[in-house]
Amino acid sequence: MVTMSEQEYEVLEEKLNNPEKKVICPRCGNEIIYEKRGNSIAVECKTKGCIYGGIRGL
Ligand SMILES: [Zn+2]
């Protein structure tokens, strides 16, 4: 389980709301990616084990 700051949650939410926008991870500087997985959406840092989030069951 990754512990995230409020700012990191905001960055993930920004990407969720703006899938086309380039969003950079505040923790490591890598890019945040937006991915549809079946009927859910995930947003996560390209760096393995870094920050992530998502919405299930859309
Ligand atoms: Zn990162």
N, CA, C, O and the ligand as a Tripos MOL2 file, in Angstrom:
@<TRIPOS>MOLECULE
protein
  233   231    59     0     0
PROTEIN
NO_CHARGES

@<TRIPOS>ATOM
      1 N           0.8520   -1.2090    0.0000 N.3       1 MET1
      2 CA          0.0000    0.0000    0.0000 C.3       1 MET1
      3 C           0.8780    1.2460    0.0000 C.2       1 MET1
      4 O           1.7940    1.3800    0.8110 O.2       1 MET1
      5 N           0.5840    2.1360   -0.9090 N.am      2 VAL2
      6 CA          1.3550    3.3670   -1.0350 C.3       2 VAL2
      7 C           0.6680    4.4760   -0.2420 C.2       2 VAL2
      8 O          -0.5360    4.6890   -0.3860 O.2       2 VAL2
      9 N           1.4140    5.1680    0.5780 N.am      3 THR3
     10 CA          0.8720    6.3110    1.2960 C.3       3 THR3
     11 C           1.0870    7.5730    0.4610 C.2       3 THR3
     12 O           2.2040    7.8640    0.0340 O.2       3 THR3
     13 N           0.0030    8.3160    0.2370 N.am      4 MET4
     14 CA          0.1090    9.4780   -0.6310 C.3       4 MET4
     15 C          -0.2970   10.7470    0.0990 C.2       4 MET4
     16 O          -1.1430   10.7400    0.9930 O.2       4 MET4
     17 N           0.3350   11.8310   -0.3130 N.am      5 SER5
     18 CA         -0.0200   13.1260    0.2400 C.3       5 SER5
     19 C          -1.2400   13.6770   -0.4750 C.2       5 SER5
     20 O          -1.6540   13.1620   -1.5140 O.2       5 SER5
     21 N          -1.8050   14.7220    0.0880 N.am      6 GLU6
     22 CA         -2.9810   15.3420   -0.5120 C.3       6 GLU6
     23 C          -2.6560   15.8510   -1.9120 C.2       6 GLU6
     24 O          -3.4790   15.7550   -2.8220 O.2       6 GLU6
     25 N          -1.4630   16.3880   -2.0760 N.am      7 GLN7
     26 CA         -1.0470   16.9060   -3.3830 C.3       7 GLN7
     27 C          -0.9930   15.7830   -4.4120 C.2       7 GLN7
     28 O          -1.3710   15.9790   -5.5670 O.2       7 GLN7
     29 N          -0.5330   14.6290   -4.0050 N.am      8 GLU8
     30 CA         -0.4330   13.4970   -4.9220 C.3       8 GLU8
     31 C          -1.8240   12.9940   -5.3370 C.2       8 GLU8
     32 O          -2.0390   12.6190   -6.4900 O.2       8 GLU8
     33 N          -2.7540   12.9910   -4.3880 N.am      9 TYR9
     34 CA         -4.1370   12.6540   -4.7360 C.3       9 TYR9
     35 C          -4.7020   13.6500   -5.7480 C.2       9 TYR9
     36 O          -5.4120   13.2690   -6.6790 O.2       9 TYR9
     37 N          -4.3840   14.9100   -5.5570 N.am     10 GLU10
     38 CA         -4.8870   15.9440   -6.4620 C.3      10 GLU10
     39 C          -4.3640   15.7590   -7.8720 C.2      10 GLU10
     40 O          -5.0920   15.9650   -8.8420 O.2      10 GLU10
     41 N          -3.1070   15.3720   -7.9870 N.am     11 VAL11
     42 CA         -2.4970   15.1450   -9.2970 C.3      11 VAL11
     43 C          -3.1780   13.9870  -10.0120 C.2      11 VAL11
     44 O          -3.4370   14.0590  -11.2140 O.2      11 VAL11
     45 N          -3.4660   12.9250   -9.2790 N.am     12 LEU12
     46 CA         -4.1560   11.7760   -9.8830 C.3      12 LEU12
     47 C          -5.5630   12.1630  -10.3230 C.2      12 LEU12
     48 O          -6.0360   11.7420  -11.3780 O.2      12 LEU12
     49 N          -6.2220   12.9680   -9.5000 N.am     13 GLU13
     50 CA         -7.5680   13.4050   -9.8300 C.3      13 GLU13
     51 C          -7.5590   14.3020  -11.0680 C.2      13 GLU13
     52 O          -8.4570   14.2400  -11.9080 O.2      13 GLU13
     53 N          -6.5310   15.1300  -11.1570 N.am     14 GLU14
     54 CA         -6.3540   15.9980  -12.3310 C.3      14 GLU14
     55 C          -6.2760   15.1580  -13.6030 C.2      14 GLU14
     56 O          -6.8980   15.4860  -14.6130 O.2      14 GLU14
     57 N          -5.5180   14.0880  -13.5440 N.am     15 LYS15
     58 CA         -5.3840   13.2130  -14.7130 C.3      15 LYS15
     59 C          -6.6910   12.4820  -15.0160 C.2      15 LYS15
     60 O          -7.0500   12.3060  -16.1800 O.2      15 LYS15
     61 N          -7.3970   12.0600  -13.9810 N.am     16 LEU16
     62 CA         -8.6930   11.4060  -14.1770 C.3      16 LEU16
     63 C          -9.6660   12.3370  -14.8980 C.2      16 LEU16
     64 O         -10.4180   11.9140  -15.7770 O.2      16 LEU16
     65 N          -9.6360   13.6090  -14.5090 N.am     17 ASN17
     66 CA        -10.5680   14.5760  -15.0730 C.3      17 ASN17
     67 C         -10.1220   15.0950  -16.4270 C.2      17 ASN17
     68 O         -10.9370   15.5810  -17.2110 O.2      17 ASN17
     69 N          -8.8270   14.9930  -16.7020 N.am     18 ASN18
     70 CA         -8.2620   15.4910  -17.9600 C.3      18 ASN18
     71 C          -7.3360   14.4500  -18.5790 C.2      18 ASN18
     72 O          -6.1150   14.6050  -18.5470 O.2      18 ASN18
     73 N          -7.9180   13.3860  -19.1440 N.am     19 PRO19
     74 CA         -7.0950   12.2660  -19.6400 C.3      19 PRO19
     75 C          -6.0820   12.6680  -20.7030 C.2      19 PRO19
     76 O          -5.0420   12.0260  -20.8500 O.2      19 PRO19
     77 N          -6.3910   13.7500  -21.4550 N.am     20 GLU20
     78 CA         -5.4880   14.1470  -22.5430 C.3      20 GLU20
     79 C          -4.3420   15.0240  -22.0610 C.2      20 GLU20
     80 O          -3.3720   15.2480  -22.7860 O.2      20 GLU20
     81 N          -4.4580   15.5070  -20.8580 N.am     21 LYS21
     82 CA         -3.4460   16.4240  -20.3330 C.3      21 LYS21
     83 C          -2.2250   15.6570  -19.8510 C.2      21 LYS21
     84 O          -2.3400   14.5710  -19.2840 O.2      21 LYS21
     85 N          -1.0410   16.2450  -20.0880 N.am     22 LYS22
     86 CA          0.1730   15.6130  -19.5880 C.3      22 LYS22
     87 C           0.3690   16.0010  -18.1210 C.2      22 LYS22
     88 O           0.5460   17.1740  -17.7920 O.2      22 LYS22
     89 N           0.3360   15.0060  -17.2630 N.am     23 VAL23
     90 CA          0.4480   15.2520  -15.8310 C.3      23 VAL23
     91 C           1.7000   14.5470  -15.3110 C.2      23 VAL23
     92 O           1.9490   13.3790  -15.6100 O.2      23 VAL23
     93 N           2.4700   15.2790  -14.5340 N.am     24 ILE24
     94 CA          3.7440   14.7580  -14.0360 C.3      24 ILE24
     95 C           3.6260   14.3850  -12.5580 C.2      24 ILE24
     96 O           3.0340   15.1180  -11.7670 O.2      24 ILE24
     97 N           4.1820   13.2670  -12.2090 N.am     25 CYS25
     98 CA          4.1760   12.7950  -10.8290 C.3      25 CYS25
     99 C           4.9870   13.7290   -9.9380 C.2      25 CYS25
    100 O           6.1500   14.0060  -10.2290 O.2      25 CYS25
    101 N           4.3810   14.2200   -8.8500 N.am     26 PRO26
    102 CA          5.0970   15.1320   -7.9550 C.3      26 PRO26
    103 C           6.1620   14.4080   -7.1280 C.2      26 PRO26
    104 O           7.0430   15.0420   -6.5480 O.2      26 PRO26
    105 N           6.0750   13.1050   -7.0790 N.am     27 ARG27
    106 CA          6.9980   12.3490   -6.2490 C.3      27 ARG27
    107 C           8.3120   12.0410   -6.9800 C.2      27 ARG27
    108 O           9.3940   12.1960   -6.4150 O.2      27 ARG27
    109 N           8.2040   11.5970   -8.2580 N.am     28 CYS28
    110 CA          9.4110   11.1580   -8.9590 C.3      28 CYS28
    111 C           9.6520   11.8660  -10.2800 C.2      28 CYS28
    112 O          10.7180   11.7060  -10.8750 O.2      28 CYS28
    113 N           8.6770   12.6530  -10.7580 N.am     29 GLY29
    114 CA          8.8730   13.3970  -11.9900 C.3      29 GLY29
    115 C           8.5530   12.6220  -13.2530 C.2      29 GLY29
    116 O           8.6730   13.1630  -14.3520 O.2      29 GLY29
    117 N           8.1520   11.3820  -13.1230 N.am     30 ASN30
    118 CA          7.7370   10.5940  -14.2750 C.3      30 ASN30
    119 C           6.3130   10.9830  -14.6820 C.2      30 ASN30
    120 O           5.6620   11.7750  -14.0000 O.2      30 ASN30
    121 N           5.8440   10.4340  -15.7750 N.am     31 GLU31
    122 CA          4.5330   10.7950  -16.2870 C.3      31 GLU31
    123 C           3.4360    9.9570  -15.6360 C.2      31 GLU31
    124 O           3.6330    8.7800  -15.3350 O.2      31 GLU31
    125 N           2.2700   10.5840  -15.4220 N.am     32 ILE32
    126 CA          1.1020    9.8520  -14.9400 C.3      32 ILE32
    127 C           0.3450    9.3230  -16.1600 C.2      32 ILE32
    128 O           0.0810   10.0700  -17.1020 O.2      32 ILE32
    129 N           0.0000    8.0480  -16.1420 N.am     33 ILE33
    130 CA         -0.7130    7.4720  -17.2690 C.3      33 ILE33
    131 C          -2.1660    7.1810  -16.8930 C.2      33 ILE33
    132 O          -2.4950    6.9240  -15.7350 O.2      33 ILE33
    133 N          -3.0240    7.2330  -17.9190 N.am     34 TYR34
    134 CA         -4.4540    7.0180  -17.7790 C.3      34 TYR34
    135 C          -4.7900    5.7600  -18.5620 C.2      34 TYR34
    136 O          -4.4740    5.6600  -19.7480 O.2      34 TYR34
    137 N          -5.4150    4.8230  -17.9210 N.am     35 GLU35
    138 CA         -5.6100    3.5340  -18.5530 C.3      35 GLU35
    139 C          -6.9960    2.9770  -18.2790 C.2      35 GLU35
    140 O          -7.4420    2.9160  -17.1340 O.2      35 GLU35
    141 N          -7.6710    2.5710  -19.3500 N.am     36 LYS36
    142 CA         -8.9500    1.8890  -19.1970 C.3      36 LYS36
    143 C          -8.6880    0.3970  -19.0570 C.2      36 LYS36
    144 O          -7.9930   -0.1990  -19.8800 O.2      36 LYS36
    145 N          -9.2350   -0.1880  -18.0370 N.am     37 ARG37
    146 CA         -9.0760   -1.6220  -17.8310 C.3      37 ARG37
    147 C         -10.4570   -2.2280  -17.6810 C.2      37 ARG37
    148 O         -11.0680   -2.1700  -16.6140 O.2      37 ARG37
    149 N         -10.9420   -2.8160  -18.7760 N.am     38 GLY38
    150 CA        -12.2930   -3.3380  -18.7390 C.3      38 GLY38
    151 C         -13.2640   -2.1990  -18.5100 C.2      38 GLY38
    152 O         -13.2810   -1.2420  -19.2850 O.2      38 GLY38
    153 N         -14.0740   -2.2780  -17.4630 N.am     39 ASN39
    154 CA        -15.0090   -1.1900  -17.1950 C.3      39 ASN39
    155 C         -14.5710   -0.3330  -16.0150 C.2      39 ASN39
    156 O         -15.3930    0.2980  -15.3510 O.2      39 ASN39
    157 N         -13.2680   -0.3210  -15.7650 N.am     40 SER40
    158 CA        -12.7620    0.6060  -14.7620 C.3      40 SER40
    159 C         -11.6210    1.4290  -15.3500 C.2      40 SER40
    160 O         -11.0740    1.0900  -16.4000 O.2      40 SER40
    161 N         -11.2720    2.5040  -14.6690 N.am     41 ILE41
    162 CA        -10.2120    3.3920  -15.1230 C.3      41 ILE41
    163 C          -9.1540    3.4870  -14.0360 C.2      41 ILE41
    164 O          -9.4670    3.6290  -12.8550 O.2      41 ILE41
    165 N          -7.9000    3.4070  -14.4520 N.am     42 ALA42
    166 CA         -6.8050    3.5520  -13.5130 C.3      42 ALA42
    167 C          -5.9200    4.7140  -13.9330 C.2      42 ALA42
    168 O          -5.6840    4.9290  -15.1220 O.2      42 ALA42
    169 N          -5.4370    5.4540  -12.9620 N.am     43 VAL43
    170 CA         -4.4080    6.4610  -13.2220 C.3      43 VAL43
    171 C          -3.2380    6.1160  -12.3240 C.2      43 VAL43
    172 O          -3.4030    5.8820  -11.1270 O.2      43 VAL43
    173 N          -2.0460    6.0860  -12.9200 N.am     44 GLU44
    174 CA         -0.8890    5.7380  -12.1060 C.3      44 GLU44
    175 C           0.3800    6.2970  -12.7000 C.2      44 GLU44
    176 O           0.4510    6.6080  -13.8890 O.2      44 GLU44
    177 N           1.3760    6.4180  -11.8530 N.am     45 CYS45
    178 CA          2.6980    6.8490  -12.2790 C.3      45 CYS45
    179 C           3.3420    5.7280  -13.0870 C.2      45 CYS45
    180 O           3.1310    4.5450  -12.8220 O.2      45 CYS45
    181 N           4.1380    6.1330  -14.0860 N.am     46 LYS46
    182 CA          4.8500    5.1440  -14.8940 C.3      46 LYS46
    183 C           5.8790    4.3760  -14.0760 C.2      46 LYS46
    184 O           6.2560    3.2620  -14.4380 O.2      46 LYS46
    185 N           6.3250    4.9540  -12.9980 N.am     47 THR47
    186 CA          7.2960    4.2920  -12.1470 C.3      47 THR47
    187 C           6.6110    3.2320  -11.2910 C.2      47 THR47
    188 O           5.6460    3.5200  -10.5830 O.2      47 THR47
    189 N           7.1110    2.0310  -11.3630 N.am     48 LYS48
    190 CA          6.5040    0.9440  -10.6120 C.3      48 LYS48
    191 C           6.6050    1.2030   -9.1060 C.2      48 LYS48
    192 O           7.6540    1.6070   -8.6040 O.2      48 LYS48
    193 N           5.5050    0.9660   -8.3990 N.am     49 GLY49
    194 CA          5.5110    1.1490   -6.9540 C.3      49 GLY49
    195 C           5.3370    2.5750   -6.4970 C.2      49 GLY49
    196 O           5.3880    2.8620   -5.3010 O.2      49 GLY49
    197 N           5.1280    3.4820   -7.4570 N.am     50 CYS50
    198 CA          4.8930    4.8900   -7.1120 C.3      50 CYS50
    199 C           3.3900    5.0860   -6.9070 C.2      50 CYS50
    200 O           2.6740    4.1380   -6.5850 O.2      50 CYS50
    201 N           2.9210    6.3130   -7.0930 N.am     51 ILE51
    202 CA          1.5220    6.6080   -6.7490 C.3      51 ILE51
    203 C           0.5480    6.0840   -7.8020 C.2      51 ILE51
    204 O           0.8930    5.9600   -8.9770 O.2      51 ILE51
    205 N          -0.6560    5.7830   -7.3690 N.am     52 TYR52
    206 CA         -1.6820    5.3050   -8.2860 C.3      52 TYR52
    207 C          -3.0610    5.5600   -7.6900 C.2      52 TYR52
    208 O          -3.2100    5.8260   -6.4970 O.2      52 TYR52
    209 N          -4.0750    5.4680   -8.5710 N.am     53 GLY53
    210 CA         -5.4420    5.6130   -8.1220 C.3      53 GLY53
    211 C          -6.3650    5.1970   -9.2470 C.2      53 GLY53
    212 O          -5.9010    4.8840  -10.3440 O.2      53 GLY53
    213 N          -7.6500    5.1880   -8.9970 N.am     54 GLY54
    214 CA         -8.5530    4.8090  -10.0770 C.3      54 GLY54
    215 C          -9.9930    4.7830   -9.6560 C.2      54 GLY54
    216 O         -10.3310    4.9210   -8.4800 O.2      54 GLY54
    217 N         -10.8340    4.6030  -10.6480 N.am     55 ILE55
    218 CA        -12.2660    4.4900  -10.4260 C.3      55 ILE55
    219 C         -12.7080    3.1200  -10.9090 C.2      55 ILE55
    220 O         -12.3390    2.6900  -12.0010 O.2      55 ILE55
    221 N         -13.4760    2.4570  -10.1180 N.am     56 ARG56
    222 CA        -13.9600    1.1380  -10.5260 C.3      56 ARG56
    223 C         -15.4220    1.1760  -10.9220 C.2      56 ARG56
    224 O         -16.1990    2.0140  -10.4650 O.2      56 ARG56
    225 N         -15.7670    0.2420  -11.7840 N.am     57 GLY57
    226 CA        -17.1660   -0.0210  -12.0940 C.3      57 GLY57
    227 C         -17.8970    1.1100  -12.7640 C.2      57 GLY57
    228 O         -19.0360    1.4090  -12.4030 O.2      57 GLY57
    229 N         -17.2660    1.7520  -13.7400 N.am     58 LEU58
    230 CA        -17.9480    2.7840  -14.4970 C.3      58 LEU58
    231 C         -18.9660    2.1690  -15.4420 C.2      58 LEU58
    232 O         -19.6460    2.8900  -16.1720 O.2      58 LEU58
    233 ZN          6.0420    8.6930   -9.5300 Zn       59 ZN59
@<TRIPOS>BOND
     1     1     2 1
     2     2     3 1
     3     3     4 2
     4     3     5 am
     5     5     6 1
     6     6     7 1
     7     7     8 2
     8     7     9 am
     9     9    10 1
    10    10    11 1
    11    11    12 2
    12    11    13 am
    13    13    14 1
    14    14    15 1
    15    15    16 2
    16    15    17 am
    17    17    18 1
    18    18    19 1
    19    19    20 2
    20    19    21 am
    21    21    22 1
    22    22    23 1
    23    23    24 2
    24    23    25 am
    25    25    26 1
    26    26    27 1
    27    27    28 2
    28    27    29 am
    29    29    30 1
    30    30    31 1
    31    31    32 2
    32    31    33 am
    33    33    34 1
    34    34    35 1
    35    35    36 2
    36    35    37 am
    37    37    38 1
    38    38    39 1
    39    39    40 2
    40    39    41 am
    41    41    42 1
    42    42    43 1
    43    43    44 2
    44    43    45 am
    45    45    46 1
    46    46    47 1
    47    47    48 2
    48    47    49 am
    49    49    50 1
    50    50    51 1
    51    51    52 2
    52    51    53 am
    53    53    54 1
    54    54    55 1
    55    55    56 2
    56    55    57 am
    57    57    58 1
    58    58    59 1
    59    59    60 2
    60    59    61 am
    61    61    62 1
    62    62    63 1
    63    63    64 2
    64    63    65 am
    65    65    66 1
    66    66    67 1
    67    67    68 2
    68    67    69 am
    69    69    70 1
    70    70    71 1
    71    71    72 2
    72    71    73 am
    73    73    74 1
    74    74    75 1
    75    75    76 2
    76    75    77 am
    77    77    78 1
    78    78    79 1
    79    79    80 2
    80    79    81 am
    81    81    82 1
    82    82    83 1
    83    83    84 2
    84    83    85 am
    85    85    86 1
    86    86    87 1
    87    87    88 2
    88    87    89 am
    89    89    90 1
    90    90    91 1
    91    91    92 2
    92    91    93 am
    93    93    94 1
    94    94    95 1
    95    95    96 2
    96    95    97 am
    97    97    98 1
    98    98    99 1
    99    99   100 2
   100    99   101 am
   101   101   102 1
   102   102   103 1
   103   103   104 2
   104   103   105 am
   105   105   106 1
   106   106   107 1
   107   107   108 2
   108   107   109 am
   109   109   110 1
   110   110   111 1
   111   111   112 2
   112   111   113 am
   113   113   114 1
   114   114   115 1
   115   115   116 2
   116   115   117 am
   117   117   118 1
   118   118   119 1
   119   119   120 2
   120   119   121 am
   121   121   122 1
   122   122   123 1
   123   123   124 2
   124   123   125 am
   125   125   126 1
   126   126   127 1
   127   127   128 2
   128   127   129 am
   129   129   130 1
   130   130   131 1
   131   131   132 2
   132   131   133 am
   133   133   134 1
   134   134   135 1
   135   135   136 2
   136   135   137 am
   137   137   138 1
   138   138   139 1
   139   139   140 2
   140   139   141 am
   141   141   142 1
   142   142   143 1
   143   143   144 2
   144   143   145 am
   145   145   146 1
   146   146   147 1
   147   147   148 2
   148   147   149 am
   149   149   150 1
   150   150   151 1
   151   151   152 2
   152   151   153 am
   153   153   154 1
   154   154   155 1
   155   155   156 2
   156   155   157 am
   157   157   158 1
   158   158   159 1
   159   159   160 2
   160   159   161 am
   161   161   162 1
   162   162   163 1
   163   163   164 2
   164   163   165 am
   165   165   166 1
   166   166   167 1
   167   167   168 2
   168   167   169 am
   169   169   170 1
   170   170   171 1
   171   171   172 2
   172   171   173 am
   173   173   174 1
   174   174   175 1
   175   175   176 2
   176   175   177 am
   177   177   178 1
   178   178   179 1
   179   179   180 2
   180   179   181 am
   181   181   182 1
   182   182   183 1
   183   183   184 2
   184   183   185 am
   185   185   186 1
   186   186   187 1
   187   187   188 2
   188   187   189 am
   189   189   190 1
   190   190   191 1
   191   191   192 2
   192   191   193 am
   193   193   194 1
   194   194   195 1
   195   195   196 2
   196   195   197 am
   197   197   198 1
   198   198   199 1
   199   199   200 2
   200   199   201 am
   201   201   202 1
   202   202   203 1
   203   203   204 2
   204   203   205 am
   205   205   206 1
   206   206   207 1
   207   207   208 2
   208   207   209 am
   209   209   210 1
   210   210   211 1
   211   211   212 2
   212   211   213 am
   213   213   214 1
   214   214   215 1
   215   215   216 2
   216   215   217 am
   217   217   218 1
   218   218   219 1
   219   219   220 2
   220   219   221 am
   221   221   222 1
   222   222   223 1
   223   223   224 2
   224   223   225 am
   225   225   226 1
   226   226   227 1
   227   227   228 2
   228   227   229 am
   229   229   230 1
   230   230   231 1
   231   231   232 2
@<TRIPOS>SUBSTRUCTURE
     1 MET1         2 RESIDUE 1 A MET
     2 VAL2         6 RESIDUE 1 A VAL
     3 THR3        10 RESIDUE 1 A THR
     4 MET4        14 RESIDUE 1 A MET
     5 SER5        18 RESIDUE 1 A SER
     6 GLU6        22 RESIDUE 1 A GLU
     7 GLN7        26 RESIDUE 1 A GLN
     8 GLU8        30 RESIDUE 1 A GLU
     9 TYR9        34 RESIDUE 1 A TYR
    10 GLU10       38 RESIDUE 1 A GLU
    11 VAL11       42 RESIDUE 1 A VAL
    12 LEU12       46 RESIDUE 1 A LEU
    13 GLU13       50 RESIDUE 1 A GLU
    14 GLU14       54 RESIDUE 1 A GLU
    15 LYS15       58 RESIDUE 1 A LYS
    16 LEU16       62 RESIDUE 1 A LEU
    17 ASN17       66 RESIDUE 1 A ASN
    18 ASN18       70 RESIDUE 1 A ASN
    19 PRO19       74 RESIDUE 1 A PRO
    20 GLU20       78 RESIDUE 1 A GLU
    21 LYS21       82 RESIDUE 1 A LYS
    22 LYS22       86 RESIDUE 1 A LYS
    23 VAL23       90 RESIDUE 1 A VAL
    24 ILE24       94 RESIDUE 1 A ILE
    25 CYS25       98 RESIDUE 1 A CYS
    26 PRO26      102 RESIDUE 1 A PRO
    27 ARG27      106 RESIDUE 1 A ARG
    28 CYS28      110 RESIDUE 1 A CYS
    29 GLY29      114 RESIDUE 1 A GLY
    30 ASN30      118 RESIDUE 1 A ASN
    31 GLU31      122 RESIDUE 1 A GLU
    32 ILE32      126 RESIDUE 1 A ILE
    33 ILE33      130 RESIDUE 1 A ILE
    34 TYR34      134 RESIDUE 1 A TYR
    35 GLU35      138 RESIDUE 1 A GLU
    36 LYS36      142 RESIDUE 1 A LYS
    37 ARG37      146 RESIDUE 1 A ARG
    38 GLY38      150 RESIDUE 1 A GLY
    39 ASN39      154 RESIDUE 1 A ASN
    40 SER40      158 RESIDUE 1 A SER
    41 ILE41      162 RESIDUE 1 A ILE
    42 ALA42      166 RESIDUE 1 A ALA
    43 VAL43      170 RESIDUE 1 A VAL
    44 GLU44      174 RESIDUE 1 A GLU
    45 CYS45      178 RESIDUE 1 A CYS
    46 LYS46      182 RESIDUE 1 A LYS
    47 THR47      186 RESIDUE 1 A THR
    48 LYS48      190 RESIDUE 1 A LYS
    49 GLY49      194 RESIDUE 1 A GLY
    50 CYS50      198 RESIDUE 1 A CYS
    51 ILE51      202 RESIDUE 1 A ILE
    52 TYR52      206 RESIDUE 1 A TYR
    53 GLY53      210 RESIDUE 1 A GLY
    54 GLY54      214 RESIDUE 1 A GLY
    55 ILE55      218 RESIDUE 1 A ILE
    56 ARG56      222 RESIDUE 1 A ARG
    57 GLY57      226 RESIDUE 1 A GLY
    58 LEU58      230 RESIDUE 1 A LEU
    59 ZN59       233 GROUP 0 **** ****
